[in-house]
Structures are given as C-alpha cells and as structure tokens.
C-alpha cells in the first residue's frame, strides 16, 4: 500500500455476490424496505474487503425480458451512483420490486443511495405536508 492519492482505492470497487450461500448470508443481515426495492445489508466485519453487491429479481416480477431490464437498471444505478455509498466489508443484496420497472432512473438511483446510507425516508410532498 503506497500513499498515492491517485490509486484505485479512491474509486469504490464493488464486487459481485455470486453464490447462493452468499445471498442467503446477507438475508440474515439488516433489511431496509423501500417502495422500489428491498435492500439487505450484511456487515462482514472485514474493513479491508470490498463492498459486494447482488441483485435479486424474482419470477413474479414479469417475464425474462422485464426481469433482465430491472436487473440492468439496478446494476447501472449502482455503477453510476449508489456504489459510492457502499461501505467496504459490507454485502448488499437489492431485491427488486415490481415498481422498479417504471420508476424514473434518477429516482431509483437516489433511493438506492439513501437506503445504502441508511437515511430514512423523509419528505413526502403529498397530503399533510405541513408548511408554516
């Protein structure tokens, strides 16, 4: 490890969860529900390890084409923005919900970032938003 600031380390490297046991292990972690997806987070207690991410899109969410599109959107959101919020040594599984297919991409990316940083849902600009 050298002290260069230009190393790859500044860029978040996010690995991929590949095996079923890895996915199942994350299920034992913490669940953060959102309208577009469910985020499962497992702290591997390994500060040196990369963050790892996996995607789950179940059969009930449409045909293969739709499922692939949902998975691609999730991958892209992680690559472009949410990956930077992921902590080293943590595993993340993103379980798609049906609405993910039609949500605006930036809303999806923002929701992922918020959930990964564990910011609770705030402002709902619907009924009952109290403005003084």
Protein Blocks (a to p, Z undefined) as FASTA:
>chain_A
ZZbfkbmklpccddddfbfklmmmmmmmccdddfkbccddddehiakbccdddddddfkn
ocfklmmmmmmmmmmmmmmmmmmmpcghiacdddddfklmmgcfklmmmmmmmmmnopac
dddfbehiacZZ
